[in-house]
Amino acid sequence: MRKFITSDDIRKILKNTKSNERPIIYINKNDVITAEAKDLAKTLGVIISYEEIKRKPFICANFKMNGNLGFIEKYIVELKSTLAQIYPNAYSEIDIVIAPQAPLIPITYSLIKSKEKIYICAQNCSIKESGALTGEISPKLLNECGAEYVIIGHSERRQNFNETDSMIAQKLKSAIDFNLTPILCIGETYSERQNKKTNDVILKMLSVIYTIPIEYAKKIIIAYEPVWAIGTNNNATNEEISEVCNLIRKDIFEKLGVDFSNNIRILYGGSVNAINALEISQIKGIDGVLVGLSSLNAIEFAKIISTFKPK
Ligand code: PGA
């Protein structure tokens, strides 16, 4: 049914928008918006968007330093057979991604080759394409071996391998140069949350995306991963996740505009399992999850994927 959008509707949107959210009104193509309402929206900074953007859910298994040849062979068979039973449309409706250890990437690639697309993600990559950097992994080679995504700036790398924001910015750029889509992880520690520093920490970590060209930044997926929730069986509450997700999208909106902030995918990671995934999948603005421990069980990972079915 055609609706008339008036100044009152614009005022209502502004009144109901929390301070950490973007004031946005979604209207249908057939709706009519009065000239007065349009002007008021402009004055008050309310965004008029013609459709609620549907972002494809993105579910990524981060195996960390776990698994071997036998594990991955069994895993792929189990994941596929479970999805065939509980969610046969998963491959077209969800981006399903697994991040094995780097030496397993070529074998994983040959195991998943089929029309049922499962994407491969690396867990880290070098800033450089090649050179005298013993122990580093080239983003170009990762892509050649079958990886299409790469996790950048995971808290385990920031903490154990001293990765800094400036290294992370370089890695983002280099990954994209070699056709890897980066998943940028950001998140506060327990003491930063206790000391009410969460917003500052998140915005600082997020700011690396503003230091690279916008055409690069557009390719990034953000994962909000509070450090205190990783591997602890203590996931963040829906409110905590929603607050940080809104903060991230609002900051991106202010810096890079509405199209950018509508399109970027934001994931949550930290003790996601088959039980809490359903609630997490219903948080507005969360487009998927990055799963560690629970993803090592293919059946559990398939169940997590199925909670993100379009509702
Ligand atoms: P977790 O790990 O699910 O085991 O908490 C998440 C991650 O580190 O990405």
Residues whose N, C-alpha, C, O or C-beta is under 5 A from the ligand:
A	BS01	PGA	N62 A229 I230 G231 T232 G269 G270 S271 V272 L290 V291 G292 L293 S294
